[in-house]
Amino acid sequence: MKFYHFIKRDKLYNMLCHTFNDDGIRYLLHDVIYALGDTNGLGPSDGNTGLGIGLTPVQSLVNYYTSQLARIVSQIEGVKLFIYCDNFLIIGFSPAAVWKAINTIKEYAANVMEQMLHENIGVQKLDETHPIDFVGYLFYKDHT
């Protein structure tokens, strides 16, 4: 699923309004968030779904949008969360801790963000035969 194209604009804008109370900043943020009009970048939309990937401030806005989720997951003992744009990587000391983090992300994405996740979520052991493929690099236990 294309994360940026299915972000609920009103949810992002409301989150930002809780942080910024200056009308000028809110006006600029509103213009950036709703810049695509009635499209989500892939096709017609309801006018409230999707952000333009090519707009410079969008990446920072999406980082802000996922920051609350990152705070919640970072409180789960035994896991580390890494986020790059719409790629999430969870590294944990036990499969149970990793699955707890995954289920937390799924619940938050569905209930708060109203965002569906890819179905290809899995847990694997990190060793010489099973590297992590993340943001175009293969990460092994002792080298990249």
C-alpha positions as CSV (number, residue, x, y, z in Angstrom):
1,M,0.0,0.0,0.0
2,K,1.3,3.5,-0.7
3,F,1.5,5.2,2.6
4,Y,1.6,8.8,1.5
5,H,-1.3,8.4,-0.9
6,F,-3.7,7.1,1.8
7,I,-2.9,9.5,4.8
8,K,-6.0,11.1,6.1
9,R,-5.4,14.9,5.6
10,D,-7.7,16.0,8.4
11,K,-6.0,13.7,10.9
12,L,-2.6,15.1,10.1
13,Y,-3.9,18.7,10.1
14,N,-5.6,18.3,13.4
15,M,-2.5,16.8,15.0
16,L,-0.5,19.8,13.7
17,C,-3.1,22.2,15.1
18,H,-2.6,20.8,18.6
19,T,1.1,21.7,18.3
20,F,0.9,25.0,16.4
21,N,-1.6,27.7,17.4
22,D,-0.3,30.5,15.0
23,D,-2.9,31.1,12.3
24,G,-0.2,31.9,9.7
25,I,1.6,28.6,10.3
26,R,-1.7,26.7,10.3
27,Y,-2.7,28.4,6.9
28,L,0.6,27.3,5.3
29,L,0.3,23.8,6.7
30,H,-3.2,23.6,5.4
31,D,-2.1,24.6,1.9
32,V,0.6,22.0,1.8
33,I,-1.6,19.2,3.2
34,Y,-4.5,19.9,0.9
35,A,-2.5,20.8,-2.2
36,L,-3.5,17.7,-4.2
37,G,-7.2,18.7,-4.2
38,D,-9.5,15.9,-5.1
39,T,-6.8,13.4,-6.0
40,N,-4.5,11.3,-3.8
41,G,-1.6,11.3,-6.3
42,L,-2.7,8.0,-7.8
43,G,-6.2,8.9,-8.9
44,P,-9.5,10.5,-7.8
45,S,-9.9,10.9,-4.1
46,D,-12.5,12.1,-1.6
47,G,-10.4,15.3,-1.2
48,N,-9.3,14.3,2.3
49,T,-6.9,11.4,1.5
50,G,-3.4,11.5,0.2
51,L,-0.3,13.8,0.3
52,G,1.9,14.8,-2.5
53,I,5.2,12.9,-2.3
54,G,7.1,15.6,-4.3
55,L,6.2,18.5,-2.1
56,T,9.3,19.3,0.1
57,P,7.6,19.7,3.5
58,V,5.5,16.5,3.1
59,Q,8.4,14.2,4.3
60,S,8.7,16.2,7.5
61,L,5.0,16.3,8.0
62,V,4.8,12.5,7.7
63,N,7.6,12.1,10.2
64,Y,5.6,14.2,12.6
65,Y,2.5,12.1,11.8
66,T,4.3,8.9,12.7
67,S,6.2,10.3,15.7
68,Q,3.4,9.5,18.2
69,L,3.4,5.9,17.0
70,A,7.2,5.8,17.3
71,R,6.9,7.0,21.0
72,I,4.4,4.3,21.8
73,V,6.4,1.5,20.2
74,S,9.7,2.7,21.8
75,Q,8.1,2.1,25.2
76,I,7.8,-1.6,24.5
77,E,10.6,-3.3,26.3
78,G,13.1,-5.3,24.2
79,V,12.5,-3.7,20.8
80,K,14.0,-0.9,18.7
81,L,12.0,0.9,16.0
82,F,13.6,2.4,12.9
83,I,11.5,4.5,10.5
84,Y,12.5,5.8,7.1
85,C,9.7,7.4,5.2
86,D,7.1,4.7,5.1
87,N,9.4,1.8,5.9
88,F,9.4,0.4,9.5
89,L,12.0,-1.9,10.9
90,I,11.6,-3.5,14.4
91,I,14.6,-5.2,15.9
92,G,14.0,-7.1,19.1
93,F,15.5,-9.6,21.5
94,S,12.6,-12.0,21.3
95,P,9.9,-12.8,18.7
96,A,7.3,-12.2,21.4
97,A,8.5,-8.6,21.9
98,V,8.6,-8.0,18.1
99,W,5.1,-9.3,17.6
100,K,3.9,-7.1,20.5
101,A,5.3,-4.1,18.6
102,I,3.8,-5.2,15.3
103,N,0.4,-5.6,16.9
104,T,0.7,-2.2,18.5
105,I,1.5,-0.7,15.2
106,K,-1.4,-2.5,13.5
107,E,-3.8,-1.3,16.1
108,Y,-2.5,2.3,16.0
109,A,-2.6,2.4,12.2
110,A,-6.1,1.0,12.1
111,N,-7.7,3.0,14.9
112,V,-5.8,6.3,15.0
113,M,-4.4,6.8,11.5
114,E,-7.2,4.8,9.7
115,Q,-4.4,3.3,7.6
116,M,-4.0,-0.2,6.4
117,L,-0.6,-1.9,6.5
118,H,1.0,-4.3,4.0
119,E,0.2,-8.0,4.5
120,N,3.8,-9.1,4.2
121,I,4.8,-8.5,7.8
122,G,7.1,-11.1,9.2
123,V,9.6,-11.9,11.8
124,Q,13.0,-13.4,11.0
125,K,16.2,-14.2,12.8
126,L,19.2,-11.9,11.9
127,D,22.2,-14.0,11.0
128,E,24.6,-14.6,8.1
129,T,21.9,-16.3,6.0
130,H,19.1,-13.9,6.8
131,P,20.0,-10.3,6.4
132,I,17.6,-7.3,6.9
133,D,16.7,-5.7,3.6
134,F,15.9,-2.1,4.6
135,V,16.1,1.1,2.5
136,G,18.1,-0.5,-0.2
137,Y,20.8,-2.1,2.0
138,L,21.3,-5.6,3.3
139,F,22.2,-5.5,7.0
140,Y,23.9,-8.6,8.4
141,K,24.8,-9.2,12.0
142,D,28.3,-7.9,11.6
143,H,28.4,-5.9,8.3
144,T,26.2,-4.1,5.7
